[in-house]
Amino acid sequence: MPPRHDDKHDDTPKESQEQNAQLRHEMMKQAQIILDVKKKHKEAVGQFKQYSANITYELEEQKKKVSDLEFQKEKLVSDLERQTKRIFDLECQNRILVHSIERQTRIASTLEKRDAKMKEVFGNISSTMFSELEYQEELINEMTPGEGGFFQPSHNTLVDLVEIIEQWTADDKNSEMMFNFEDEPQFEQLYTELLSRFSEQSCQLKMQAMKLGRQKGMIDEQRGIIFELEAQKRKFAGDLEEQDGKVASLLECLERNGVEFTFLRN
């Protein structure tokens, strides 16, 4: 009899082959999965490095912006302090000018009163001389020609003085106010001195008025500068407040970015 084969024993190699094929298929799938995981890991690492580089670059840019803003803030503070000092100096100058104007105004008022007083005095002198002139004319008219001729020179001098003082007290700018004392030198010396004093006071009054006008102009100019500097001061204060807000926002942003970077690194 021919030998009998065991069917179960004959099926074992076939099953082994199938199992091996399945194992090889599973191993290939696992190998592909490993390759995919490695690829994704590589991509994730690349993305993480790029993200880290971007964050580092962004942090550097933010630090640079903060540094620039801090510099601008210091510059604004310095400008504000300089403008404040300039305003203070101008205010001091303004007070000095106001004090000077008040003093010059008092001087001008005193000179005006003195000028009015001198005009009043010379008006009284003119009135007295005019009365004396009328009295002399009456006397000369009652005298003989010989007697009248003796008093005529002094009478003529008195006439000249009355006319000059009348021109003087009338504020006639075109009057020459020239004295004629050829026959009476003592009167020439007296009234020349009076005229010199009056002219000096009038000149001082005009000079004080001109100086007062210049100082008022300077005060107006200083006030304009002060108003302009006050406006600049308010603008600098507003800019400084705006810069403080920007710096605070950037610092808050940096702190927030710093926390995210630490979390990613850990």
Secondary structure, DSSP 8 states (H G I E B T S, - for coil): ------HHHHHHHHHHHHHHHHHHHHHHHHHHHHHHHHHHHHHHHHHHHHHHHHHHHHHHHHHHHHHHHHHHHHHHHHHHHHHHHHHHHHHHHHHHHHHHHHHHHHHHHHHHHHHHHHHHHHHHHHHHHHHHHHHHHHHHHHS-HHHHHHHHHHHHHHHHHHHHHHHHHTT-TT-------SS-HHHHHHHHHHHHHHHHHHHHHHHHHHHHHHHHHHHHHHHHHHHHHHHHHHHHHHHHHHHHHHHHHHHHHHHHHHHHHHHHH-
